[in-house]
Each structure stands twice: as C-alpha cells, then as structure tokens.
Amino acid sequence: MRLLILGTGGMANSHANAFAKIDGVEMIGAVDVDPNRAKAFAEQHGIEHTFTSLEEAIAWGQFDAATNVTPDKAHHPTTLALIAAGKHVLCEKPLAENYEKAAEMAAAAERSGLIAMVNLTYRNVAPLQKARELVLSGAIGEVRHLEASYLQSWLVSKAWGDWASESKWLWRLSTRHGSNGVLGDVGIHILDFAGYGAGISVERVFARLKAFDKVPGNRIGEYDLDANDSFAMTVEFDSGAMGVIHASRWATGHLNELRLRLHGDKGALEVIHTPDGSSLRACLGPDVEKAIWREVDAGTVPTNYERFVAAVQAGQVTEPGFRHAADLQKVLDLAIETERERRELGVADMEWVADGRLVVGG
C-alpha cells in the first residue's frame, strides 16, 4: 500500500512511526502548506515526495491511501477530495467540525466503497476491548451506571510544551481557528471510550461547558482563547443506563488519563489508560458481595493503523468508520446546544435545515 501523509504536524509523527512498522506499507508522499516543514518531515521518515497542496498530490496520484492528520477544520474538504480521487482514507478525529459535515463525509465514503476509518486511537487499548467483550458476554449483567473521564493538564504543565507560545496548542483554544474546545478535541474520544466499552449509545444528554480565563484579555496574537477547556455532561443511553462523562485540560496531576467505570446489576469493570500503560479490574461473581476487585489480563489487540492496512488489503470495510464518528459528532453538537438552552435534549430531537443550521425540538 502506497501511503500519503496529509499534514506533517506533531500527530503525523505518530502516524508515520506506526505505519513504518507495518509490512507492505510504503510512505511515499507528504503534504504540508509549509514546504520546509514538509521537507523536514519527509527526511525524518524517509519519504521521497513532498507537496505543498493536496491538489498537487492528487494530480500526481501515485498513492493508494492517505492518512489525514490536518487540523479539525480541514478534515471535511480534504477527505472529500481524497474520496473523490478514489483514495482510501484514515482520518484523524473529530471527523468534522459538526454533524452535517461529518454525515456528508460518511455518505461519500459509503457511496464510494472505499475504506474510510477514523482514528479513534483508544480503540487500541486492549483493556477497553476486553471490557467490551465481558459486557457483551453478560459478565456484569445489565449496565445501569457508568462514569467516564478524560483528564489532561497541559494548561497547567509544560510536560508537552508551552501552550501559550506554540500554535499547535493555541489553535485548540480558539473557535475562530476551528476548535470546539476540549469537547470537540477529546470529547469524541471519551464518548467512544464509554459507549464502545459499554456496548451502548447515547440517547439523551445535558452538558455544561466552560472556558476559564488564561491570560489578560484571553487573547494571544491571532488566537482568541474562547473555546471550552472543561466540560461535564450527564447522559442517558439507549439501554436505559445513566452516565456521567467529563473532561478537562485543567486536571492537574494527570498528563493524559482516560478512565471508565461500568456498573452492572451483576458486576463491575474499571478501565484506566495513561501514558504509562493501561489496566482492567473487575468485581465479578462472589466478589460482588464484599466489593473485591481483581486485575484482568487483557492481552494485546491490533492498532487502528494495522486494521486500516488490513482493511485496504482485504477490501473490507471495518470499524471505527465514518458513520460511527458522525453519530458521535451528533452527540457533541447536541451537547453544545444543551449548554445554550440549559436543558436536556435527545439525539432524536435534532435536525438540520437547508443552510446547515441545527434545529432542536423536544
């Protein structure tokens, strides 16, 4: 498989390093509007061709698939162009800035018959996969309640760099630069983490979003620091289960932690994932009476990158796909609307009118 890497920012290195380990993959081209950045990236990863526009790369055409690692607001136009050119696509999350655009991308992918996956990276966490397996087997009975959190601290720590001076962080804090804040950035991850692990989907939601003051005037250069950096939501799932989901960039002491607790009428599970590793604990059977928790070996699972390559080679569509990512985006859009209206809303209440505006009934 001849692979084009679209966008050569920080996350692109993770993609390149992952694809370099997969047999049969040749990273053949890299695209970035900054020619110097594209050249440095290509030299680092042994990529022969560089381009300063996607149009230029498509006109060249000597690739089978692309991994789209552009900023959020560029996912929609660039992915549609790749699909129109007959190229398989692995797209970074979120799929688009809103559900309308994400649904258009999903429909285009479905019509094309191409492999189109979204890089919900925490599907790579083996304990999450094992937890889902246990839930679907009935090991914890009916899921009644769940707690899920995604905690980061890059607004109070320089472990990953200085957010106040680096564009790769500043754009994530600015709605004018296409960011939906922590909700749009990692909200999609924790919603997928929770719903996939529990085997259920969100039906109703109420969310509160907040952007805290960061600097005088909340502006640095061209960046208005107005995107939410903490959210908390209560949800009801299609199974009737209740849940609490929250995320923050102010979670001092947590560089990047995802946590999921699933409470059923026969048992419970807890998944924790951090940069240092991941774990799964279970309280099952006789242990329920005395609330005894035991570690569970989750084994290993293929990564999204490996599954994308395998899907392209087999010509068989696999998850997580664009339609699933669009459905998650619908929940994120609804969460933003509940903040505006200060009331709980349901996914079934949502519709879009011709000009793309979100209209909510209920």
Buried (B, 14 or more C-beta within 10 A) or exposed (E): BBBBBBBBBEBBBBBBEBBEEBEEBBBBBBBBBEEEBBBBBBEEBEBEBBBBEBEEBBEEEEBBBBBBBBBBBBBBBBBBBBBEBEBBBBBBBBBBBBBBBBBBBBEBBBEBEBBBBBBBBBBBBBBBBBBBEBBEEEBBBEBBEBBBBBBBBBBEBEEBEEBBEEBEBBBBBBBEBBBBBBBBBBBBBBBBBBBBBBBBBBBBBBBBBBBEEBEEEBEBEEBBBBBBBBBBBBBBBEEEBBBBBBBBBBBEEBBBBBBBBBBBEEBBBBBBBBEEEBBBBBBBEEBBEEEEEEEBEBEEBBBBBBBBBBBBEEEEBBBBBBBBBBBBBBBBBBBBBBBEEEEBBBBEBBEBEEEEEBEBEE
